[in-house]
Amino acid sequence: MSGNSAERALHLDVVLVKAGRTKIRYPAELLHDDGSRITVRAAWAGEGIRDFGFVRFEPGDVFTEHYWRDRWYAVKEVRDARGTLKGWYCDITRPATVSGCELVVEDLDLDLWRSADGSTVLRLDEDEFAASGLATRDPAAAAAAVHALDQLELLAKEGSFETLLR
């Protein structure tokens, strides 16, 4: 690759905000941005191994992450270091924004997991969502978040989940 800026990979910092504070920030390679959907690739940004019981995120894992400016979720395809698909981890978020070299999303606590073979679909962190108080503070956002989780769960169970990512 020459030094031409058109040939260099573009990078963004993904900034995940929760309850008004930055939860995590990590570098990612910009793969696609069509004005609505933004796709980035990033290495597992957590420290060490995170074992959820149904999946382990660990050093070497690669996340291809899809964010939308007009949807209330992010879908993250998770592969191990050898490229084997583990599944999809979905965060329910406010629509993403891009400002300069930052892709910013606000985590609304709800999550969904779909295993690689589609046999396991799990709604996650509904207790955290209820405890967050969002339904009282911002009922419209809470309703949008629950609706987004319902939509993703339906797509995941119907097997048409991958159509989101084309």
N, C-alpha and C positions, 0 to 999 in steps of 0.2 A: 504494500500500500504506500502510495506517495504521501506527502504531507498535505495534499489538497484537502481543504476543509469539507468538501462535498463527499469525500471518501472516508473520512473519519467517522467512527461510530459516535452517535450522539448519546449523551448521558444525562440522566435526571437524578435528583435525590428524591426518593419516595419518603414523604413525611406523613406518618399516621398520627393523627391527633385524637385524643380521647379526653373527654371532660375538660376541654380547653387547654390541655397540655400535650406536648409532643410525647407520644408513647415510644416511638422508634423512628429513626431516620436511617436510610441506607441507600447506597448508590445502585443505580440500575441502568441498563442499556436500553435506550429507546428503540423499539422494533417497528412501531406503527402508531400513527396518529392521523385519523381521518376527520378530525374535528368533533367527533362524537366519542369514539372509542380510542383509548390510549393503551398500547401494549408495551410492556417492558419485560426484561429478563434480569433476574438478580439471584445471587447466591443466598442461601439460608443466612439470614442476618442475626439470628438469635445466638446466644452464647451456649456452646455445647449442644447437648441433645435435649429435645423437648418431647417427652413421651406422653401422648394423649390417651394411650390405651388402645385406640383404634388405628393410630398411625404414629410414627416417630419422625420428627424433623431433626435433621442432623447435619453436621458439616459435610459439604459436598453436594447437598441437595440443591437443585436448581428450580426456581420458581418462574414460570412465565405468567405474568400478572396482567389481567385485563381490567381496565377501569373505564367508566363511562361518565361523560359530563351531564348526561340526561337520565341516568338510572341510579337507583339507590343501593347498588352493590358493586363488589369487585370479585372477580373469579380468578383464582390462582391455581394453575396446573402445577403439580408437584412431581418432580422426577428425582430419582436418586442419582448418585455420581456416575453410574453406568448408563443412565438414560432411561431406566425402567420407570414407567408411570406408576406413582403411588396413588394418585387420585386428585381431587379438586377440593381446595379449601376456599370457601366463599365468606367474605366479610360483608355484612350489611353496613352501608356507609351512606353519608350524604353524597350527592353527585361530586365527582372529582373536579378539582380546579388545577390549572397549570399556571404558575407564576414564575417567570424567568426559567431557571433550571430546577424548579421544584414542582413535583406532582403532589398535591395535598389532598388528603381524604380524612374525613371525620368518622371514626369508628363508632357505631351505635350499639355495640355489644353483642348483637345477634350474629350467629355464624351458622354455616351449613357445611357438612363434609359429605362428599360422595367418593366412594372407593373406586379404584381403577376399573373394576369389573361391573360396577353399578349395583352390586348386591347390598351395599350398605349406604344408606342415606340417613344422616343424623342432624337434627336441629340441635344447636348448641347455645349455651349461655342465656337461655330465656330467663333464668333467675336473675342474672346480672342486669339484663335489660329492664326487668320489672323494678329492680332496686335502684336503677339509675334515675328514676323520676322523670324521664323524658315524656311519658304520657301526660303528666301534669304540666310540665314546663312548656312543652311544644306538642300538643296533641296531633297536629297535622303531620309532623315529622315522625312521631311514633306510629301513626297509622300507615304512613308510607313505608316505614321500616318493616312492619309486620307483613304488609302486602308484598314487599320485595322478597322476604323470606318464603312466603307462601308460593310465589311464582317460581323461585329457584327450586324449591322442594318438588313442585309438580314437574318441572322440566327434568330434574335429576331422576325422578322415579319413572317418568315416561320414556327415558332413554334418549330424549331429544336435547339433552343438556349441551352437547357439543355444538349444536347449531348456533349458540350464542357466540361462539369463538371463531366463526368463519368470516 
